[in-house]
Amino acid sequence: MAYLVVVLAVIARFIPHVPNFSPVFGALLFGGAHLRSRDAFWFPVALLAVSDIVLTWHIYHMQLAWTQWIVWAAFGAVALIGRRLRNRVSVGTVLAAALAGPVAFFLISNFAVWLDWQLYPPTWRGLLACYTAGVPFFRNSLLGSLLSSGLLFGAYGLYRQKFPATHPDGYAAHQG
């Protein structure tokens, strides 16, 4: 069930939406918390990388920059934040992760944009300009993270309550 949730959240990237307002962070956090330990990092990051390639090449007809690897590492950082939720899922911890994930992604991905040096000069002022230009996207990422994390974790919690025999040991029952 957790794998399907992550797959559906990543597929949602292909539905028209407000820029950066998608369930990506919710999927990464949820995957980190609920997928089997060996899959919690690579599975959601690989899905997002493949979706990035499809979106960039086939939908937007653009090329991937060499810094895309850093962006995928930023996705990994969010999945690792989700991994920290394992066996600690509560409203407070999910809220904290839903805030921390976009912050980590914003800092790492905008640094990658600055490193590419095509839009901003390789100076301290260039880095600050890059981060400043990313703020409007950050707001949408933050809102998308809070909403999707709340929905994914909340719906899964309700599912567990409705079907407790499916997961007798709680969150740890299916993490292998």
Secondary structure, DSSP 4 states (H G I P E B T S, - for coil): -HHHHHHHHHHGGGS--STT-SSHHHHHHHHHHHS-TTTTTHHHHHHHHHHHHHIIIIIS--PPPTTHHHHHHHHHHHHHHHHTTTT---HHHHHHHHHHHHHHHHHHHHHHHHHH-SSS-SSHHHHHHHHHHHHHHHHHHHHHHHHHHHHHHHHHHHHHHH-GGGSTTGGGGG--
